[in-house]
Amino acid sequence: MSTNGMTSWAVDLKDVGAIYPFQGSEVVLVILGLIFWIGWHVWQMRQEAAEIEREENADRQGDEARKAIDRY
């Protein structure tokens, strides 16, 4: 199975050029990788901020419970 149209490797490879699939798409793949990477960081920061907010709310509710116990 050939992805580049070569049927024999008995040639001078300097005349062949790139011999891997998807040649010429490196820039697009790098751009997509950067978008994915930055998007993942944004998503991760939002998830962590939501988790911190939940923990702070749970701690505040614990303070209210302590105050109610101390009152009685």
Backbone as a chain_set.jsonl record, in Angstrom:
{"seq": "MSTNGMTSWAVDLKDVGAIYPFQGSEVVLVILGLIFWIGWHVWQMRQEAAEIEREENADRQGDEARKAIDRY", "coords": {"N": [[0.842, -1.166, 0.0], [0.67, 2.122, -0.92], [1.068, 5.457, -0.01], [2.075, 7.629, -1.214], [2.426, 7.331, -3.893], [4.722, 6.032, -4.762], [6.319, 3.234, -6.129], [8.631, 1.838, -5.941], [11.561, 1.758, -3.944], [14.001, 2.109, -4.968], [15.288, 4.545, -5.831], [16.722, 7.849, -6.057], [16.398, 9.509, -3.141], [16.539, 12.258, -2.704], [15.434, 13.399, -4.897], [12.821, 12.734, -4.676], [11.378, 13.997, -2.584], [9.147, 14.827, 0.076], [8.132, 11.973, 1.901], [6.095, 11.1, 3.484], [2.731, 10.644, 4.73], [0.055, 13.073, 4.34], [1.517, 15.314, 3.643], [2.481, 18.705, 3.639], [0.515, 19.618, 5.26], [1.352, 20.47, 7.712], [1.387, 23.046, 8.885], [-1.318, 23.602, 9.27], [-1.96, 21.551, 11.063], [-0.352, 22.278, 13.248], [-1.518, 24.725, 13.95], [-4.108, 23.844, 14.641], [-3.383, 22.236, 16.81], [-2.39, 24.18, 18.602], [-4.726, 25.684, 19.052], [-6.317, 23.732, 20.293], [-4.734, 23.259, 22.574], [-4.695, 25.774, 23.918], [-7.457, 26.081, 24.271], [-7.951, 23.895, 25.949], [-6.603, 24.719, 28.249], [-8.118, 26.984, 28.974], [-10.622, 25.79, 29.461], [-9.848, 24.117, 31.587], [-9.104, 25.998, 33.559], [-11.593, 27.198, 34.056], [-13.024, 25.014, 35.09], [-11.542, 24.49, 37.417], [-11.913, 26.903, 38.803], [-14.669, 26.777, 39.273], [-14.731, 24.548, 40.946], [-13.283, 25.475, 43.149], [-14.997, 27.517, 43.976], [-17.246, 25.992, 44.747], [-16.126, 24.632, 46.924], [-15.568, 26.791, 48.616], [-18.167, 27.705, 49.128], [-19.19, 25.488, 50.459], [-17.636, 25.588, 52.745], [-18.505, 27.985, 53.873], [-21.123, 27.291, 54.524], [-20.566, 25.489, 56.494], [-19.573, 27.188, 58.453], [-21.904, 28.569, 59.17], [-23.354, 26.499, 60.301], [-21.72, 25.921, 62.508], [-22.004, 28.323, 63.958], [-24.725, 28.186, 64.56], [-24.75, 25.966, 66.224], [-23.124, 26.844, 68.318], [-24.71, 28.865, 69.299], [-26.685, 27.595, 70.709]], "CA": [[0.0, 0.0, 0.0], [1.492, 3.313, -1.053], [0.326, 6.699, 0.188], [2.72, 8.711, -1.929], [2.533, 7.002, -5.305], [5.973, 5.343, -5.081], [6.205, 1.783, -6.254], [9.934, 1.261, -5.661], [12.45, 2.617, -3.175], [15.286, 2.107, -5.671], [15.446, 5.843, -6.472], [17.428, 8.816, -5.239], [15.358, 10.127, -2.324], [16.582, 13.72, -2.779], [14.56, 13.789, -6.0], [11.452, 12.334, -4.375], [10.725, 14.969, -1.714], [8.557, 14.27, 1.297], [7.637, 10.617, 1.658], [5.153, 10.765, 4.545], [1.362, 11.051, 4.388], [-0.43, 14.401, 4.721], [2.576, 16.31, 3.472], [1.976, 20.032, 3.374], [-0.531, 19.993, 6.218], [1.976, 20.681, 9.006], [0.979, 24.334, 9.448], [-2.703, 23.443, 9.727], [-1.949, 20.709, 12.254], [0.209, 23.064, 14.352], [-2.546, 25.692, 14.351], [-5.138, 23.09, 15.36], [-2.805, 21.843, 18.091], [-2.355, 25.357, 19.473], [-6.107, 25.992, 19.435], [-6.711, 22.707, 21.259], [-3.956, 23.462, 23.792], [-5.204, 26.971, 24.591], [-8.824, 25.768, 24.683], [-7.9, 23.008, 27.098], [-6.228, 25.511, 29.421], [-9.277, 27.81, 29.344], [-11.597, 24.874, 30.062], [-9.312, 23.662, 32.87], [-9.193, 27.099, 34.52], [-13.0, 27.356, 34.436], [-13.393, 23.89, 35.953], [-10.914, 24.671, 38.721], [-12.576, 28.021, 39.471], [-15.958, 26.281, 39.756], [-14.469, 23.655, 42.071], [-12.901, 26.323, 44.285], [-16.224, 28.187, 44.415], [-18.042, 24.995, 45.475], [-15.488, 24.38, 48.217], [-15.764, 27.97, 49.463], [-19.569, 27.7, 49.554], [-19.352, 24.428, 51.456], [-17.001, 26.069, 53.977], [-19.399, 29.0, 54.439], [-22.245, 26.597, 55.146], [-20.037, 24.91, 57.722], [-19.507, 28.271, 59.446], [-23.269, 28.811, 59.635], [-23.71, 25.393, 61.19], [-20.983, 26.124, 63.757], [-22.627, 29.43, 64.68], [-26.007, 27.71, 65.097], [-24.445, 25.059, 67.356], [-22.615, 27.676, 69.426], [-25.806, 29.677, 69.818], [-27.456, 26.775, 71.645]], "C": [[0.892, 1.235, 0.0], [0.627, 4.552, -0.879], [0.916, 7.854, -0.598], [2.931, 8.417, -3.411], [3.818, 6.31, -5.698], [5.736, 3.85, -5.155], [7.513, 1.093, -5.939], [10.769, 2.277, -4.886], [13.825, 2.706, -3.826], [15.44, 3.39, -6.485], [16.257, 6.73, -5.545], [16.388, 9.63, -4.466], [15.407, 11.653, -2.339], [15.714, 14.242, -3.913], [13.087, 13.521, -5.704], [10.723, 13.413, -3.578], [10.19, 14.282, -0.475], [7.921, 12.928, 0.997], [6.64, 10.17, 2.723], [3.752, 11.236, 4.151], [1.025, 12.441, 4.936], [0.654, 15.464, 4.603], [1.966, 17.641, 3.052], [0.921, 20.494, 4.36], [0.044, 20.293, 7.599], [1.503, 21.975, 9.657], [-0.442, 24.235, 10.004], [-2.745, 22.617, 11.013], [-1.373, 21.447, 13.46], [-0.819, 24.065, 14.855], [-3.662, 24.996, 15.129], [-4.636, 22.64, 16.735], [-2.761, 23.0, 19.07], [-3.75, 25.735, 19.951], [-6.598, 25.011, 20.489], [-6.033, 22.944, 22.605], [-4.479, 24.656, 24.579], [-6.627, 26.737, 25.083], [-8.856, 24.868, 25.9], [-7.551, 23.785, 28.358], [-7.386, 26.388, 29.887], [-10.317, 26.945, 30.04], [-11.136, 24.43, 31.452], [-9.411, 24.759, 33.922], [-10.634, 27.31, 34.971], [-13.444, 26.241, 35.373], [-12.8, 24.052, 37.35], [-11.554, 25.817, 39.486], [-13.925, 27.584, 40.028], [-15.762, 25.368, 40.965], [-14.093, 24.456, 43.32], [-14.128, 27.034, 44.845], [-17.117, 27.236, 45.217], [-17.446, 24.732, 46.853], [-15.651, 25.571, 49.157], [-17.199, 28.03, 49.97], [-19.807, 26.643, 50.618], [-18.748, 24.87, 52.781], [-17.876, 27.127, 54.652], [-20.588, 28.347, 55.127], [-21.804, 25.942, 56.445], [-19.932, 25.958, 58.811], [-20.891, 28.569, 60.01], [-23.704, 27.713, 60.599], [-22.989, 25.531, 62.531], [-21.604, 27.231, 64.595], [-23.958, 28.988, 65.309], [-25.778, 26.792, 66.291], [-23.978, 25.868, 68.547], [-23.722, 28.503, 70.065], [-26.602, 28.885, 70.842], [-26.511, 26.083, 72.57]], "O": [[1.777, 1.362, 0.846], [-0.416, 4.686, -1.519], [0.332, 8.937, -0.649], [3.569, 9.208, -4.106], [4.002, 6.016, -6.879], [5.026, 3.28, -4.325], [7.527, -0.113, -5.692], [10.7, 3.482, -5.131], [14.726, 3.331, -3.267], [15.694, 3.336, -7.688], [16.456, 6.396, -4.376], [15.592, 10.353, -5.064], [14.406, 12.292, -2.015], [15.301, 15.401, -3.895], [12.208, 14.025, -6.403], [9.565, 13.713, -3.867], [10.73, 13.268, -0.035], [7.256, 12.756, -0.025], [6.369, 8.976, 2.848], [3.613, 12.136, 3.322], [1.649, 12.912, 5.887], [0.691, 16.409, 5.391], [1.058, 17.695, 2.223], [0.479, 21.642, 4.303], [-0.71, 20.364, 8.569], [1.243, 21.998, 10.86], [-0.722, 24.737, 11.093], [-3.481, 22.947, 11.942], [-1.853, 21.265, 14.578], [-0.975, 24.235, 16.064], [-4.111, 25.5, 16.158], [-5.387, 22.663, 17.711], [-3.063, 22.822, 20.25], [-3.938, 26.069, 21.121], [-7.225, 25.412, 21.47], [-6.671, 22.845, 23.653], [-4.684, 24.555, 25.788], [-6.973, 27.148, 26.191], [-9.69, 25.049, 26.788], [-8.131, 23.545, 29.418], [-7.607, 26.517, 31.091], [-10.838, 27.321, 31.089], [-11.936, 24.374, 32.385], [-9.768, 24.48, 35.067], [-10.876, 27.575, 36.148], [-14.159, 26.492, 36.343], [-13.468, 23.785, 38.348], [-11.725, 25.72, 40.701], [-14.291, 27.975, 41.136], [-16.552, 25.415, 41.908], [-14.543, 24.139, 44.421], [-14.28, 27.14, 46.062], [-17.677, 27.623, 46.242], [-18.177, 24.62, 47.837], [-15.849, 25.39, 50.358], [-17.424, 28.373, 51.131], [-20.547, 26.877, 51.574], [-19.295, 24.557, 53.838], [-17.973, 27.156, 55.879], [-21.015, 28.793, 56.192], [-22.585, 25.851, 57.392], [-20.174, 25.656, 59.98], [-21.03, 28.8, 61.211], [-24.356, 27.99, 61.606], [-23.585, 25.285, 63.579], [-21.72, 27.095, 65.813], [-24.277, 29.364, 66.437], [-26.532, 26.837, 67.263], [-24.394, 25.604, 69.675], [-23.662, 28.804, 71.257], [-27.149, 29.479, 71.771], [-26.943, 25.335, 73.447]]}, "num_chains": 1, "name": "protein.A"}
